[in-house]
């Protein structure tokens, strides 16, 4: 006598798992830096297919895969989905599930996997720097006395990709007591391109004369942010930790 085959229902479809997430349902963006890996395991049959759904913020923050013919795979099934989904859902909750299609039966949705995408830790993001500052830009002082040019640089960042716009603003105090504020990079003129991706950084030279007017001993702050979602709206950009230098300047205090 043939064994009874259990009818397909949500109870027979356990939640999928995300390899990069934690057991407590938190997903650190740093863990998904390179991959977002889905693992599915249930008693499928030849001819079964499924779709994977990441239900997050509307639009680009959500995704449903094309149908995947799973019947010929060995258990468990593992695949990757675009980790850009993480960038669109930072500090948001998402639901991830799969839907199984079997012959002429109605499609059945699995039990859901709820996830919370944590904020991006600033320690996992690079800070902009000026190459001519001490310790090749990593130190705390910037001597502008003999500079004719200075070089601004940012290294590649977590979840960055081609098309990400970025902004960089310098803030300080001039020797006459007035505020110094200048935006050196901004969208749409500054975007991650193939050359940025190839070298892993972007840098550009500028005239040092504005920096030589800064007050000696004052703080020069480098403020950088990037549009991880690809938007050119600075209100949606991810701010990075500031880089501060003490300015050593010939200007009169």
C-alpha positions as CSV (number, residue, x, y, z in Angstrom):
1,X,0.0,0.0,0.0
2,X,1.4,3.4,-0.9
3,X,2.3,5.7,1.9
4,X,0.1,8.7,2.4
5,X,1.6,11.9,1.1
6,X,1.0,14.8,3.5
7,X,-1.0,17.6,2.0
8,X,1.0,20.8,1.4
9,X,0.1,23.5,3.8
10,X,1.8,26.3,5.7
11,X,2.4,24.0,8.7
12,X,4.5,21.7,6.5
13,X,6.6,24.6,5.3
14,X,9.0,25.8,8.1
15,X,10.5,29.3,7.9
16,X,13.5,29.8,5.7
17,X,16.7,31.0,7.4
18,X,19.1,33.8,6.5
19,X,22.7,32.6,7.0
20,X,24.0,36.0,7.9
21,X,21.3,36.8,10.6
22,X,21.5,36.1,14.3
23,X,19.4,33.5,16.2
24,X,17.6,36.4,17.9
25,X,16.2,37.7,14.6
26,X,18.7,40.6,14.2
27,X,20.6,41.2,11.0
28,X,23.7,43.3,11.2
29,X,24.4,45.0,7.9
30,X,28.1,44.2,8.3
31,X,27.3,40.5,8.3
32,X,25.6,41.0,4.9
33,X,28.6,43.0,3.4
34,X,29.2,40.4,0.7
35,X,26.2,38.0,0.6
36,X,22.6,37.6,1.7
37,X,22.1,33.9,1.8
38,X,18.7,32.1,2.0
39,X,18.4,28.5,3.2
40,X,15.2,26.5,2.6
41,X,14.5,22.9,3.8
42,X,11.2,21.0,3.4
43,X,10.0,17.8,1.9
44,X,9.6,18.9,-1.7
45,X,8.7,16.8,-4.7
46,X,9.9,16.7,-8.3
47,X,8.1,19.4,-10.2
48,X,7.8,21.8,-7.2
49,X,8.9,25.4,-7.7
50,X,9.0,28.3,-5.3
51,X,9.5,32.0,-5.0
52,X,11.3,33.9,-2.2
53,X,9.8,37.1,-0.9
54,X,11.6,39.8,1.2
55,X,8.8,42.1,2.4
56,X,10.4,45.3,3.6
57,X,10.1,49.0,2.7
58,X,7.9,49.6,-0.4
59,X,9.7,49.7,-3.8
60,X,13.3,48.7,-3.9
61,X,13.3,47.6,-0.3
62,X,11.1,44.6,-1.1
63,X,11.7,41.7,-3.5
64,X,10.1,38.6,-4.9
65,X,12.2,36.2,-6.9
66,X,11.2,34.5,-10.1
67,X,10.0,31.0,-9.7
68,X,12.8,28.6,-8.9
69,X,12.3,24.9,-10.0
70,X,13.4,23.3,-6.7
71,X,12.3,19.8,-7.4
72,X,15.7,18.6,-8.7
73,X,17.8,20.1,-5.9
74,X,19.0,18.1,-2.9
75,X,18.0,19.3,0.6
76,X,18.6,21.9,1.9
77,X,18.3,24.4,-0.9
78,X,20.6,27.5,-0.6
79,X,20.7,30.6,-2.8
80,X,21.7,34.3,-2.6
81,X,19.4,37.4,-2.9
82,X,20.7,41.0,-3.4
83,X,22.2,42.4,-0.3
84,X,21.1,45.9,-1.4
85,X,17.8,45.0,0.3
86,X,19.6,45.4,3.6
87,X,20.6,49.0,2.7
88,X,16.9,49.9,2.1
89,X,15.8,48.5,5.4
90,X,18.3,49.7,7.9
91,X,16.6,50.0,11.4
92,X,13.5,48.5,9.9
93,X,11.6,45.2,10.3
94,X,11.2,42.9,7.4
95,X,9.4,39.6,6.8
96,X,11.0,36.9,4.7
97,X,9.1,33.8,3.4
98,X,8.8,31.5,0.4
99,X,5.8,30.3,-1.6
100,X,5.6,26.8,-3.0
101,X,3.8,25.9,-6.3
102,X,2.9,22.3,-6.8
103,X,1.0,21.3,-9.9
104,X,-2.5,22.6,-10.0
105,X,-2.8,23.0,-6.3
106,X,-3.1,26.5,-4.9
107,X,0.3,28.1,-4.0
108,X,1.1,27.7,-0.3
109,X,3.1,30.3,1.7
110,X,5.7,29.2,4.3
111,X,5.8,30.2,7.9
112,X,7.4,33.7,8.1
113,X,10.8,34.7,9.3
114,X,10.8,38.2,10.9
115,X,14.0,40.1,10.9
116,X,15.1,43.5,12.2
117,X,18.0,45.2,10.3
118,X,20.1,46.9,12.9
119,X,21.8,50.3,12.3
120,X,25.1,50.5,10.6
121,X,27.9,50.6,13.1
122,X,30.1,53.6,12.4
123,X,33.2,51.5,13.1
124,X,32.3,49.5,9.9
125,X,32.3,52.7,7.8
126,X,35.5,54.5,6.6
127,X,36.1,58.1,7.4
128,X,37.2,60.6,4.8
129,X,40.7,62.0,5.2
130,X,43.2,64.5,3.8
131,X,46.3,62.7,2.6
132,X,48.7,65.6,3.6
133,X,47.7,65.4,7.3
134,X,50.1,63.6,9.6
135,X,50.3,59.8,9.5
136,X,49.1,59.9,5.8
137,X,45.8,61.4,6.9
138,X,45.1,59.2,9.9
139,X,46.6,61.5,12.5
140,X,45.0,64.4,14.3
141,X,46.9,67.4,12.9
142,X,46.9,69.1,9.5
143,X,49.8,71.5,8.8
144,X,48.7,73.8,5.9
145,X,51.7,76.1,6.0
146,X,53.4,74.8,2.9
147,X,50.5,73.2,1.0
148,X,49.7,74.3,-2.5
149,X,47.1,71.5,-2.9
150,X,45.5,69.0,-0.6
151,X,44.0,65.6,-1.4
152,X,40.6,64.4,-0.2
153,X,40.1,60.7,-0.1
154,X,37.3,58.2,0.9
155,X,37.7,54.4,0.8
156,X,35.0,52.0,-0.4
157,X,32.2,51.5,2.2
158,X,29.9,48.8,3.4
159,X,27.1,48.0,1.0
160,X,28.5,50.5,-1.5
161,X,28.0,49.9,-5.2
162,X,28.0,51.6,-8.6
163,X,25.6,54.6,-8.7
164,X,25.9,55.5,-5.0
165,X,26.0,59.3,-4.8
166,X,28.2,60.9,-2.1
167,X,28.7,64.2,-0.4
168,X,31.6,65.8,1.5
169,X,31.6,69.1,3.4
170,X,34.4,70.7,5.3
171,X,33.7,72.9,8.3
172,X,36.0,75.1,10.4
173,X,36.8,78.6,11.5
174,X,38.7,81.2,9.6
175,X,41.4,83.3,11.2
176,X,39.1,86.4,11.2
177,X,36.5,84.4,13.3
178,X,34.1,83.8,10.5
179,X,32.8,80.3,9.7
180,X,34.4,78.2,7.0
181,X,32.1,75.9,5.2
182,X,32.7,74.4,1.8
183,X,31.1,71.4,0.0
184,X,33.7,69.6,-2.1
185,X,31.7,66.6,-3.3
186,X,28.0,66.3,-4.0
187,X,25.4,64.6,-6.1
188,X,24.9,64.3,-9.0
189,X,28.5,65.2,-9.8
190,X,30.0,62.6,-7.5
191,X,28.8,59.0,-7.8
192,X,30.5,55.6,-7.3
193,X,31.6,54.5,-10.8
194,X,33.6,51.6,-12.3
195,X,37.0,53.3,-11.5
196,X,36.0,53.8,-7.9
197,X,35.0,50.1,-7.6
198,X,38.2,49.0,-9.4
199,X,40.6,50.8,-7.1
200,X,38.5,50.7,-3.9
201,X,38.7,54.4,-3.2
202,X,38.1,57.9,-4.6
203,X,40.4,60.9,-4.2
204,X,40.7,64.4,-5.6
205,X,43.1,67.3,-5.3
206,X,42.0,70.9,-4.5
207,X,43.6,74.3,-4.0
208,X,44.9,74.6,-0.4
209,X,44.5,78.4,-0.2
210,X,41.1,78.3,1.6
211,X,42.6,76.0,4.3
212,X,45.5,78.4,4.8
213,X,43.0,81.0,5.9
214,X,41.9,78.9,8.8
215,X,42.6,79.9,12.4
216,X,45.7,78.3,13.8
217,X,44.8,75.6,16.4
218,X,41.1,75.4,15.2
219,X,39.3,72.2,14.3
220,X,38.6,71.3,10.7
221,X,35.8,68.8,10.4
222,X,35.3,66.5,7.3
223,X,31.6,65.5,7.0
224,X,30.8,62.7,4.6
225,X,27.6,60.8,3.7
226,X,26.6,58.4,0.9
227,X,23.3,57.4,-0.7
228,X,23.4,53.7,0.0
229,X,20.0,53.4,-1.6
230,X,21.1,55.2,-4.8
231,X,19.0,58.2,-4.1
232,X,20.4,61.7,-4.7
233,X,18.3,63.1,-1.9
234,X,20.8,64.0,0.9
235,X,18.0,63.5,3.4
236,X,18.1,59.8,2.6
237,X,21.9,59.5,2.8
238,X,23.9,57.6,5.4
239,X,26.1,59.9,7.4
240,X,29.6,58.6,8.2
241,X,31.6,59.5,11.3
242,X,33.4,62.8,11.0
243,X,37.1,63.2,10.7
244,X,38.5,66.1,12.7
245,X,42.0,67.7,12.4
246,X,43.7,70.4,14.4
247,X,44.9,73.0,11.9
248,X,48.4,74.3,12.1
249,X,48.3,77.5,10.0
250,X,50.4,80.5,9.3
251,X,47.3,82.7,9.4
252,X,47.1,85.3,12.2
253,X,44.9,84.4,15.1
